[in-house]
Amino acid sequence: MADRPILVLGATGSTGRRVAERLSGAGHAVRRASRRGEVRFDWSDPGTWAGALDGVERVYLMAPHELPVEPAFVDEAVARGVRRFVLLSTRGVVEMRDERLLAAERLVRESGVGWTVLRPDWFDQNFDEGFFRPSVLAGELVLPLGGKRQAFVDAGDIAAVAVAALTEDGHEGEVYEVTGPEALSFPQALDVLARVTGRQVEFRGAPDDYRAVVPADLAEEQIRAWDALSDGEPTDTVARVAGRGPKSFHDYVVGAWEGGAWRG
Ligand SMILES: NC(=O)c1ccc[n+]([C@@H]2O[C@H](COP(=O)([O-])OP(=O)(O)OC[C@H]3O[C@@H](n4cnc5c(N)ncnc54)[C@H](OP(=O)(O)O)[C@@H]3O)[C@@H](O)[C@H]2O)c1
């Protein structure tokens, strides 16, 4: 098993890139796959799946936002010899009734092979690599979460947990809630960002603020889902599984700022 490449899906994305870096840094053979990856893999083109799966026994399984994990892919993977899936899901998947990721969790549980499910909280990297970057640059973030506190987590810590689950024994059948070390409201997180970078970002967290900027159907669906979220308290998953404490949101902001984030 050790010599076979580990397939990393979403290998150009926030978590996949870091999973692949960590794996190869630890000496594992890695197959980086996505539409623009070293190996072309496209969820919408099943003809690309076999090449990604060839000779693979372990898979970092993630679906990009809004796309499902295709049942036919999981079937093909198992038929071709995959013996372990580490699935990227999300914290709050049950409360928010996230049918896309609940279905993905069911698929790996029922695959007949080993699995670990990762349920991370909001990624720190949303602020510099993902959805919130344009808002940070524009100086205004509109999100109907009011003062709810979330245990923002660094994508590097998610990758560390994923790599442990992919490469060590003892993680099969586990559902890991992966969080940072503290729960912050969005205004508190933006305050950290302002103190480090000097960028002031106004937070507008009321549902009506959101309705004013997002198409009606989507706005109502997301307001309902996020309304079901409770305050996300920190867990000890990163320390327990990766053997070191998780990065704080402050340290993430300092690192991103020193790396050139939010200058554009
Ligand atoms: N952001 C959060 O706070 C958060 C929290 C919990 C869970 N999640 C979950 O995390 C997932 C996103 O993970 P991420 O942030 O690591 O990814 P990401 O940074 O959003 O990147 C998406 C990855 O998927 C690839 N991709 C896009 N379309 C594809 C397609 N049709 N076929 C194959 N690959 C495709 C992209 O590469 P190419 O463009 O090269 O194809 C890229 O590598 C989502 O399922 C989301 O629900 C997110």
The ligand as an ORCA input file, in Angstrom:
! r2SCAN-3c Opt
* xyz 0 1
  N     -14.884     27.075      2.642
  C     -15.295     26.608      3.822
  O     -15.336     27.316      4.841
  C     -15.724     25.171      3.925
  C     -16.005     24.624      5.190
  C     -16.340     23.276      5.278
  C     -16.428     22.503      4.139
  N     -16.172     23.066      2.915
  C     -16.277     22.216      1.708
  O     -14.994     22.141      1.109
  C     -15.159     21.915     -0.291
  C     -14.236     22.849     -1.023
  O     -12.897     22.480     -0.705
  P     -11.632     23.390     -0.990
  O     -11.884     24.730     -0.348
  O     -10.437     22.612     -0.634
  O     -11.716     23.586     -2.552
  P     -11.563     24.941     -3.380
  O     -10.400     25.736     -2.893
  O     -12.924     25.559     -3.473
  O     -11.143     24.353     -4.811
  C     -11.987     23.516     -5.570
  C     -11.117     22.399     -6.164
  O     -11.959     21.566     -6.955
  C     -11.450     21.511     -8.287
  N     -12.596     21.438     -9.191
  C     -13.492     22.405     -9.479
  N     -14.420     21.948    -10.360
  C     -14.067     20.678    -10.632
  C     -14.622     19.673    -11.481
  N     -15.705     19.883    -12.228
  N     -14.019     18.459    -11.527
  C     -12.895     18.208    -10.801
  N     -12.332     19.117     -9.975
  C     -12.911     20.336     -9.900
  C     -10.626     22.759     -8.453
  O      -9.568     22.575     -9.365
  P      -9.670     22.825    -10.951
  O     -10.229     24.182    -11.141
  O      -8.247     22.621    -11.386
  O     -10.573     21.730    -11.461
  C     -10.025     22.926     -7.070
  O      -8.878     22.118     -6.940
  C     -16.633     22.091     -0.612
  O     -17.278     20.841     -0.749
  C     -17.158     22.805      0.630
  O     -18.537     22.541      0.883
  C     -15.806     24.362      2.798
*
